Amino acid sequence: EIVLTQSPGTLSLSPGERATLSCRASQGVNSNYLAWYQQKPGQAPRLLIYAASTRVTGIPDRFSGGGSGTDFTLTISRLQPEDFAVYYCQQYGRSPRFGQGTKVEIK
Amino acid sequence: EVILVESGGDLVQPGRSLRLSCAASGFKFEDYSMHWVRQAPGKGLEWVSGISDDNGRVDYVDSVKGRFTISRDNAKNSLYLQMNSLRPEDTALYFCVKDFGNFPHLFDAFDIWGRGTMVTVSS
């Protein structure tokens, strides 16, 4: 079973700043089957990135995913007010698993 | 528009059973794997179970194996989760989720989520 560890737990930033979120897997993620989700309070999660770096249609290009193997990142180039939320990474393929989440909060 | 609507959540006592349902519309249900994901109050996401488009493959998180059963009725565009021997730690908002569907033999990322149905297990 792959365990995903996200860091930091909370990221305190100001609008306009760059956010870099990390997701580390306990073993290699096959074929980069790694996704990122955004969840705002009271809402269902929303898929942002799949296959580690492919943005879902309609997701702004300030969101980018990278990495391979065991180390992955989600970067938000310039935070907008609507980007403050909790972000989860997920490995899929066989038994899907989520990381514990990173909260991006307004500083 | 693709829509998933969950129902069946309730307050139940430990050891009792509950059946969740999910009604799907706006896409060809029979072509996609489907999943249940839960979120305990104030906690993160936990994948619970998934089922392939043709019922040929099902999988569960270890903590529910032997207690929960996922099923689907493609003729009714519906997904189900039968939950037996419920425990307080099963208390969560349960989301019905559509698989992205790019892989015929593996689960993909989750592209469409319902709003969830709340299950509370307490005496």
Contacts between the chains, C-beta under 8 A, distances in Angstrom:
chain1	res1	chain2	res2	distance
A	1	B	62	8.0
A	33	B	106	7.7
A	33	B	109	7.9
A	35	B	109	4.0
A	35	B	110	7.5
A	37	B	45	7.6
A	37	B	110	7.7
A	39	B	45	7.7
A	44	B	95	6.0
A	44	B	113	3.8
A	44	B	114	6.7
A	44	B	115	5.9
A	44	B	116	6.5
A	45	B	45	6.5
A	45	B	95	7.9
A	45	B	110	7.7
A	45	B	113	5.8
A	46	B	113	7.6
A	47	B	100	7.7
A	47	B	109	5.8
A	47	B	110	6.2
A	47	B	111	5.1
A	50	B	100	6.6
A	50	B	108	7.5
A	50	B	109	4.1
A	51	B	109	8.0
A	56	B	111	7.2
A	88	B	44	6.6
A	88	B	45	5.6
A	90	B	45	7.8
A	90	B	47	7.8
A	90	B	109	7.0
A	90	B	110	7.5
A	92	B	106	7.5
A	92	B	107	5.1
A	92	B	108	5.9
A	92	B	109	5.5
A	92	B	110	7.8
A	93	B	103	7.6
A	93	B	106	4.8
A	93	B	107	6.3
A	94	B	59	7.3
A	94	B	106	6.6
A	94	B	107	6.9
A	95	B	47	7.4
A	95	B	59	5.5
A	95	B	61	7.3
A	96	B	35	7.3
A	96	B	47	4.4
A	96	B	50	6.9
A	96	B	107	5.7
A	96	B	110	7.7
A	97	B	47	6.5
A	98	B	44	6.2
A	98	B	45	4.4
A	98	B	46	6.7
A	98	B	47	6.5
A	99	B	44	7.6
A	100	B	44	5.0
A	101	B	44	4.7
A	101	B	45	7.5
